[in-house]
Amino acid sequence: MTLTSAETTGGALLEDHGQRLIKSAVSVGERAAAQALVEEATILARENVQRALGLLDTSSWSEIRWEGLMGRVYGLGLAEEQRAFLGLTLSMVGIGHVPLAAVSDLGERRLAVMLRAVARLAGNNTLAVGTRI
């Protein structure tokens, strides 16, 4: 499968937004949340999510508005599993209080991303999260 120039440009732009999100992290929680959103990809790919985070506003290049995203969670048009993932991710930043039981709403791929994010939040970069044989 070959990518059209629009898909390539969109992918490059998403990668730029992801790198900006990670570089702007000022705490361990923000870094873990940023990396989780980048790894999950489908939520961060949405223009309304990028706008809520302030990624489309180039005038405040280093400022990410996590609170802006929290205030719009239910208006973003996300699927239930995406909303659960986003809620758990925002909890890492210290915004909102989503019960850990929300992981039961996650599919296998998002659960693995979340488990890696929790390990990062705990300061553990050596814990392997993957399929058990």
Backbone as ProteinMPNN parsed JSONL, in Angstrom:
{"seq_chain_A": "MTLTSAETTGGALLEDHGQRLIKSAVSVGERAAAQALVEEATILARENVQRALGLLDTSSWSEIRWEGLMGRVYGLGLAEEQRAFLGLTLSMVGIGHVPLAAVSDLGERRLAVMLRAVARLAGNNTLAVGTRI", "coords_chain_A": {"N_chain_A": [[0.849, -1.17, 0.0], [0.577, 2.195, -0.864], [1.192, 5.492, 0.313], [-0.724, 8.442, -0.064], [0.134, 11.868, -0.857], [-1.254, 13.534, 0.867], [-1.847, 11.836, 3.013], [0.73, 11.263, 3.872], [1.639, 13.818, 4.573], [-0.203, 14.379, 6.614], [0.522, 12.374, 8.444], [3.129, 13.154, 9.042], [2.619, 15.615, 10.204], [1.135, 14.796, 12.421], [3.121, 13.378, 13.739], [4.852, 15.504, 14.326], [3.191, 16.952, 16.087], [2.99, 15.067, 18.132], [5.681, 14.87, 19.0], [6.03, 17.486, 19.912], [4.179, 17.504, 22.003], [5.307, 15.608, 23.773], [7.835, 16.788, 24.275], [7.042, 19.072, 25.621], [6.314, 18.276, 28.123], [6.309, 18.713, 31.589], [6.364, 17.313, 33.876], [6.626, 14.035, 35.357], [4.194, 12.716, 35.139], [2.911, 14.15, 33.065], [4.625, 13.542, 30.979], [4.353, 10.734, 30.778], [1.636, 10.601, 30.108], [1.625, 12.038, 27.688], [3.264, 10.405, 26.084], [1.678, 8.125, 26.062], [-0.617, 9.028, 24.661], [0.551, 9.595, 22.185], [1.48, 7.061, 21.443], [-0.938, 5.615, 21.355], [-2.302, 6.96, 19.329], [-4.805, 7.228, 17.691], [-6.534, 8.958, 19.029], [-5.052, 11.32, 19.376], [-4.774, 11.959, 16.724], [-7.049, 13.258, 15.987], [-8.409, 16.325, 14.994], [-9.941, 17.991, 16.67], [-9.078, 17.225, 19.191], [-6.384, 17.919, 19.086], [-6.726, 20.67, 18.862], [-7.972, 21.247, 21.332], [-5.885, 20.656, 23.078], [-4.173, 22.647, 22.432], [-2.338, 22.353, 20.445], [-2.594, 23.247, 17.867], [-2.296, 25.897, 17.991], [0.056, 28.012, 17.274], [1.105, 30.235, 18.463], [1.476, 29.901, 21.177], [3.705, 28.135, 21.572], [5.105, 26.337, 23.363], [3.3, 25.713, 25.327], [1.051, 23.418, 26.564], [-2.31, 22.602, 26.826], [-3.626, 20.796, 28.965], [-5.825, 20.897, 30.671], [-7.741, 22.048, 29.047], [-8.338, 19.983, 27.36], [-9.478, 18.134, 29.129], [-11.829, 19.442, 29.835], [-13.332, 19.083, 27.592], [-13.811, 16.425, 27.037], [-16.231, 14.903, 26.756], [-17.37, 16.124, 24.593], [-15.936, 15.613, 22.344], [-16.569, 13.635, 20.586], [-15.672, 11.019, 20.839], [-15.296, 7.441, 20.857], [-16.554, 5.085, 23.283], [-14.479, 3.463, 24.362], [-12.221, 4.951, 23.642], [-12.726, 7.267, 25.112], [-12.537, 6.257, 27.726], [-9.836, 5.525, 27.76], [-8.659, 8.054, 27.354], [-9.544, 9.383, 29.667], [-8.212, 7.919, 31.687], [-5.619, 8.506, 30.936], [-5.52, 11.294, 31.291], [-5.774, 11.318, 34.027], [-3.235, 10.652, 34.829], [-1.922, 13.006, 34.552], [-2.959, 14.358, 36.567], [-5.408, 15.439, 36.376], [-8.813, 15.271, 36.689], [-10.599, 12.401, 37.881], [-10.535, 9.27, 37.322], [-11.706, 6.091, 37.835], [-9.59, 3.262, 38.338], [-10.757, 0.974, 37.471], [-11.718, 1.516, 34.978], [-10.058, 0.458, 33.097], [-11.12, -1.908, 32.306], [-12.732, -1.309, 30.2], [-11.082, -1.058, 28.073], [-9.637, -2.179, 25.015], [-7.365, -4.788, 23.943], [-5.034, -3.653, 22.687], [-5.031, -0.912, 23.492], [-4.988, -1.308, 26.233], [-2.444, -2.427, 26.604], [-0.882, -0.21, 25.892], [-1.649, 1.529, 27.941], [-0.735, 0.123, 30.205], [2.042, 0.23, 29.787], [2.332, 2.985, 30.024], [1.634, 3.409, 32.703], [3.723, 2.052, 33.923], [5.821, 3.74, 33.107], [5.043, 6.041, 34.463], [5.492, 5.239, 37.044], [8.167, 5.3, 37.013], [9.523, 3.211, 35.883], [11.271, 1.872, 33.367], [11.946, -0.558, 32.441], [10.188, -2.64, 32.636], [8.584, -5.15, 30.903], [5.901, -5.115, 28.709], [3.649, -7.013, 27.116], [2.572, -9.655, 24.938], [1.941, -12.662, 26.563], [3.502, -15.789, 26.414]], "CA_chain_A": [[0.0, 0.0, 0.0], [1.342, 3.425, -0.905], [0.51, 6.622, 0.926], [-0.862, 9.655, -0.855], [0.87, 12.97, -0.224], [-2.068, 14.047, 1.979], [-1.661, 10.936, 4.151], [2.098, 11.439, 4.338], [1.682, 15.106, 5.251], [-0.945, 14.219, 7.865], [1.336, 11.564, 9.34], [4.254, 13.978, 9.486], [2.065, 16.62, 11.106], [0.808, 14.095, 13.668], [4.396, 13.1, 14.398], [5.304, 16.787, 14.885], [2.361, 17.243, 17.265], [3.383, 14.128, 19.168], [6.975, 15.282, 19.535], [5.812, 18.719, 20.678], [3.482, 17.121, 23.224], [6.275, 14.946, 24.652], [8.864, 17.758, 24.677], [6.472, 20.09, 26.505], [6.009, 17.686, 29.431], [7.086, 19.294, 32.687], [6.338, 16.384, 35.008], [6.625, 12.618, 34.976], [2.827, 12.398, 34.736], [2.659, 14.715, 31.738], [5.415, 12.776, 29.996], [3.705, 9.428, 30.607], [0.38, 10.844, 29.394], [1.956, 12.428, 26.317], [3.741, 9.225, 25.377], [0.528, 7.233, 25.867], [-1.434, 9.564, 23.566], [1.298, 9.428, 20.936], [1.497, 5.635, 21.117], [-2.302, 5.205, 21.003], [-2.385, 7.622, 18.018], [-6.105, 7.568, 17.095], [-7.118, 10.107, 19.736], [-4.245, 12.488, 19.044], [-4.948, 12.251, 15.3], [-8.272, 14.062, 15.812], [-8.157, 17.761, 15.004], [-10.552, 18.63, 17.838], [-8.21, 16.918, 20.334], [-5.214, 18.773, 18.909], [-7.148, 22.037, 19.17], [-8.207, 21.336, 22.777], [-4.575, 20.65, 23.736], [-3.43, 23.839, 22.037], [-1.301, 21.982, 19.49], [-2.792, 23.972, 16.611], [-2.02, 27.302, 18.277], [1.512, 28.168, 17.218], [1.548, 31.392, 19.24], [1.9, 29.433, 22.504], [4.389, 26.936, 21.092], [5.506, 25.351, 24.359], [2.246, 25.486, 26.32], [0.027, 22.417, 26.264], [-3.46, 22.855, 27.711], [-4.262, 19.543, 29.383], [-7.134, 21.215, 31.249], [-8.643, 22.288, 27.928], [-8.768, 18.675, 26.864], [-10.366, 17.543, 30.131], [-13.126, 20.115, 29.777], [-14.05, 18.747, 26.353], [-13.79, 14.971, 26.829], [-17.507, 14.365, 26.28], [-17.784, 16.805, 23.38], [-14.975, 15.33, 21.285], [-17.077, 12.601, 19.679], [-14.873, 9.8, 20.977], [-15.963, 6.189, 21.21], [-16.473, 4.807, 24.722], [-13.145, 2.962, 24.709], [-11.309, 6.079, 23.53], [-12.996, 8.146, 26.254], [-11.966, 5.609, 28.913], [-8.384, 5.66, 27.637], [-8.315, 9.461, 27.562], [-9.755, 9.678, 31.081], [-7.1, 7.332, 32.437], [-4.424, 9.263, 30.568], [-5.582, 12.593, 31.964], [-5.55, 11.079, 35.455], [-1.782, 10.645, 35.039], [-1.512, 14.4, 34.625], [-3.538, 14.882, 37.799], [-6.659, 16.104, 36.019], [-9.914, 14.31, 36.686], [-10.446, 11.217, 38.717], [-11.151, 8.139, 36.656], [-11.353, 4.87, 38.575], [-8.738, 2.306, 37.632], [-11.643, -0.036, 36.882], [-11.976, 1.896, 33.591], [-9.242, -0.367, 32.2], [-11.952, -3.01, 31.786], [-13.343, -0.834, 28.958], [-10.061, -0.966, 27.04], [-9.265, -3.352, 24.231], [-6.019, -5.291, 24.221], [-4.0, -2.724, 22.236], [-5.006, 0.264, 24.375], [-4.589, -1.77, 27.562], [-0.979, -2.54, 26.596], [-0.361, 1.166, 25.915], [-1.893, 2.063, 29.282], [0.169, -0.556, 31.137], [3.374, 0.819, 29.6], [2.275, 4.351, 30.559], [1.65, 3.313, 34.167], [5.097, 1.704, 34.281], [6.613, 4.974, 32.966], [4.628, 6.926, 35.55], [6.15, 4.725, 38.248], [9.609, 5.436, 36.843], [10.078, 1.934, 35.474], [11.393, 1.752, 31.916], [12.448, -1.885, 32.121], [9.109, -3.611, 32.687], [8.12, -5.532, 29.567], [4.462, -5.303, 28.59], [3.378, -7.616, 25.816], [1.838, -10.91, 24.948], [2.56, -13.751, 27.306], [3.488, -17.041, 25.623]], "C_chain_A": [[0.897, 1.236, 0.0], [0.511, 4.549, -0.308], [0.404, 7.766, -0.064], [-0.104, 10.77, -0.163], [0.092, 13.553, 0.946], [-1.891, 13.171, 3.212], [-0.26, 11.088, 4.737], [2.218, 12.741, 5.107], [0.963, 15.023, 6.587], [-0.167, 13.428, 8.888], [2.503, 12.344, 9.893], [3.776, 15.031, 10.477], [1.717, 15.989, 12.453], [2.084, 13.778, 14.444], [4.962, 14.373, 15.031], [4.521, 17.135, 16.143], [2.74, 16.334, 18.426], [4.699, 14.505, 19.817], [6.845, 16.552, 20.374], [5.157, 18.406, 22.024], [4.454, 16.506, 24.23], [7.314, 15.941, 25.165], [8.337, 18.792, 25.659], [6.2, 19.573, 27.914], [6.924, 18.262, 30.506], [7.101, 18.393, 33.922], [6.359, 14.956, 34.473], [5.238, 12.215, 34.478], [2.497, 12.919, 33.356], [3.411, 13.933, 30.667], [4.782, 11.41, 29.733], [2.412, 9.571, 29.815], [0.643, 11.183, 27.935], [2.397, 11.219, 25.511], [2.603, 8.236, 25.121], [-0.349, 7.72, 24.716], [-0.75, 9.39, 22.218], [1.268, 7.966, 20.504], [0.112, 5.138, 20.699], [-2.687, 5.75, 19.634], [-3.773, 8.033, 17.541], [-6.751, 8.78, 17.75], [-6.369, 11.377, 19.346], [-4.387, 12.882, 17.572], [-6.161, 13.139, 15.035], [-7.962, 15.55, 15.954], [-8.75, 18.438, 16.232], [-9.753, 18.355, 19.115], [-6.963, 17.801, 20.27], [-5.548, 20.222, 19.276], [-7.337, 22.213, 20.687], [-6.89, 21.374, 23.554], [-3.766, 21.902, 23.431], [-2.329, 23.55, 21.037], [-1.421, 22.741, 18.174], [-2.509, 25.452, 16.763], [-0.511, 27.496, 18.332], [2.009, 29.366, 18.014], [1.998, 31.003, 20.651], [2.626, 28.106, 22.328], [4.699, 25.91, 22.182], [4.398, 25.001, 25.356], [1.201, 24.483, 25.821], [-1.084, 22.591, 27.291], [-4.182, 21.542, 28.024], [-5.661, 19.8, 29.927], [-8.169, 21.467, 30.164], [-9.173, 20.996, 27.345], [-9.756, 18.032, 27.832], [-11.76, 18.145, 30.058], [-13.953, 19.747, 28.565], [-14.184, 17.25, 26.103], [-15.095, 14.451, 26.228], [-18.01, 15.051, 25.016], [-16.882, 16.519, 22.188], [-15.467, 14.284, 20.278], [-16.275, 11.316, 19.712], [-15.757, 8.597, 21.272], [-15.742, 5.937, 22.703], [-15.079, 4.34, 25.143], [-12.105, 4.084, 24.631], [-11.475, 7.031, 24.718], [-12.412, 7.571, 27.543], [-10.446, 5.757, 28.91], [-7.954, 7.09, 27.93], [-8.486, 9.858, 29.027], [-8.631, 9.143, 31.947], [-5.806, 8.1, 32.175], [-4.393, 10.61, 31.279], [-5.39, 12.456, 33.474], [-4.062, 11.062, 35.783], [-1.234, 12.058, 35.179], [-2.029, 15.032, 35.911], [-4.827, 15.631, 37.554], [-7.747, 15.043, 35.962], [-9.588, 13.108, 37.559], [-11.234, 10.083, 38.078], [-10.747, 6.889, 37.419], [-10.511, 3.925, 37.716], [-9.564, 1.206, 36.964], [-11.985, 0.286, 35.429], [-11.119, 1.09, 32.616], [-10.047, -1.529, 31.632], [-12.672, -2.612, 30.505], [-12.363, -0.793, 27.799], [-9.874, -2.286, 26.315], [-7.818, -3.702, 24.509], [-4.922, -4.294, 23.846], [-3.892, -1.517, 23.165], [-4.616, -0.122, 25.799], [-3.071, -1.883, 27.643], [-0.331, -1.159, 26.637], [-0.493, 1.738, 27.323], [-0.957, 1.421, 30.306], [1.595, -0.015, 31.02], [3.418, 2.231, 30.189], [2.322, 4.345, 32.084], [3.057, 2.949, 34.644], [6.005, 2.93, 34.176], [6.315, 5.94, 34.11], [5.308, 6.523, 36.857], [7.674, 4.818, 38.155], [10.288, 4.158, 36.416], [10.085, 1.847, 33.955], [11.859, 0.371, 31.497], [11.358, -2.943, 32.108], [8.596, -3.89, 31.281], [6.613, -5.762, 29.612], [4.205, -5.831, 27.192], [2.594, -8.89, 25.99], [2.623, -11.984, 25.687], [2.423, -15.024, 26.474], [3.191, -18.214, 26.517]], "O_chain_A": [[1.856, 1.317, 0.767], [-0.716, 4.557, -0.412], [1.341, 8.029, -0.818], [0.265, 10.633, 1.003], [0.691, 14.018, 1.916], [-1.795, 13.68, 4.329], [-0.084, 11.048, 5.954], [2.827, 12.777, 6.176], [1.459, 15.537, 7.59], [-0.183, 13.76, 10.073], [2.839, 12.221, 11.071], [4.448, 15.308, 11.471], [1.974, 16.578, 13.503], [2.116, 13.899, 15.668], [5.491, 14.332, 16.142], [5.098, 17.56, 17.143], [2.804, 16.778, 19.572], [4.827, 14.466, 21.04], [7.476, 16.676, 21.423], [5.531, 18.968, 23.054], [4.423, 16.85, 25.412], [7.639, 15.942, 26.352], [9.106, 19.336, 26.451], [5.886, 20.36, 28.807], [8.145, 18.294, 30.354], [7.781, 18.692, 34.903], [6.136, 14.715, 33.287], [5.116, 11.462, 33.512], [1.874, 12.219, 32.557], [2.887, 13.694, 29.579], [4.69, 10.981, 28.583], [2.124, 8.75, 28.944], [-0.038, 10.674, 27.045], [1.953, 11.03, 24.378], [2.571, 7.583, 24.077], [-0.779, 6.921, 23.885], [-1.402, 9.073, 21.223], [1.054, 7.668, 19.329], [0.003, 4.323, 19.782], [-3.34, 5.052, 18.858], [-3.906, 9.138, 17.013], [-7.446, 9.546, 17.083], [-6.986, 12.392, 19.023], [-4.141, 14.036, 17.22], [-6.276, 13.713, 13.952], [-7.328, 15.973, 16.92], [-8.145, 19.356, 16.784], [-9.756, 19.181, 20.028], [-6.541, 18.363, 21.28], [-4.753, 20.91, 19.917], [-6.907, 23.218, 21.253], [-6.794, 22.053, 24.576], [-2.777, 22.182, 24.108], [-1.472, 24.401, 20.798], [-0.438, 22.863, 17.442], [-2.484, 26.186, 15.775], [0.122, 27.174, 19.338], [3.214, 29.506, 18.222], [2.812, 31.702, 21.254], [2.21, 27.082, 22.869], [4.565, 24.711, 21.936], [4.559, 24.075, 26.15], [0.56, 24.688, 24.79], [-0.819, 22.713, 28.487], [-5.21, 21.223, 27.426], [-6.58, 19.019, 29.679], [-9.344, 21.139, 30.335], [-10.316, 20.924, 26.893], [-10.756, 17.452, 27.408], [-12.756, 17.436, 30.203], [-15.142, 20.058, 28.505], [-14.638, 16.854, 25.03], [-15.07, 13.648, 25.295], [-18.989, 14.597, 24.424], [-17.049, 17.124, 21.129], [-14.842, 14.08, 19.236], [-16.208, 10.6, 18.713], [-16.829, 8.726, 21.863], [-14.84, 6.517, 23.308], [-14.562, 4.777, 26.171], [-11.207, 4.153, 25.47], [-10.493, 7.538, 25.261], [-11.856, 8.307, 28.358], [-9.844, 6.075, 29.936], [-6.996, 7.315, 28.669], [-7.659, 10.592, 29.568], [-8.15, 9.836, 32.843], [-5.003, 8.314, 33.083], [-3.357, 11.016, 31.807], [-4.897, 13.378, 34.124], [-3.667, 11.42, 36.893], [-0.217, 12.282, 35.836], [-1.589, 16.114, 36.298], [-5.295, 16.373, 38.418], [-7.611, 14.036, 35.266], [-8.435, 12.86, 37.912], [-12.443, 9.958, 38.273], [-9.557, 6.655, 37.629], [-10.718, 3.819, 36.507], [-9.115, 0.584, 36.002], [-12.49, -0.58, 34.714], [-11.426, 1.046, 31.425], [-9.692, -2.077, 30.588], [-13.176, -3.478, 29.79], [-12.756, -0.524, 26.664], [-9.941, -3.361, 26.91], [-7.127, -2.985, 25.233], [-3.975, -4.107, 24.611], [-2.794, -1.142, 23.578], [-3.975, 0.664, 26.496], [-2.474, -1.481, 28.642], [0.659, -0.959, 27.34], [0.438, 2.358, 27.838], [-0.44, 2.112, 31.184], [2.276, 0.175, 32.027], [4.421, 2.628, 30.782], [2.983, 5.19, 32.687], [3.528, 3.476, 35.652], [6.856, 3.149, 35.038], [7.218, 6.574, 34.655], [5.655, 7.377, 37.674], [8.384, 4.463, 39.096], [11.503, 4.022, 36.565], [9.029, 1.76, 33.328], [12.138, 0.145, 30.319], [11.586, -4.046, 31.612], [8.218, -2.969, 30.557], [6.115, -6.512, 30.452], [4.51, -5.167, 26.201], [2.031, -9.163, 27.05], [3.816, -12.177, 25.455], [1.367, -15.299, 25.904], [3.135, -19.35, 26.047]]}, "name": "protein", "num_of_chains": 1, "seq": "MTLTSAETTGGALLEDHGQRLIKSAVSVGERAAAQALVEEATILARENVQRALGLLDTSSWSEIRWEGLMGRVYGLGLAEEQRAFLGLTLSMVGIGHVPLAAVSDLGERRLAVMLRAVARLAGNNTLAVGTRI"}
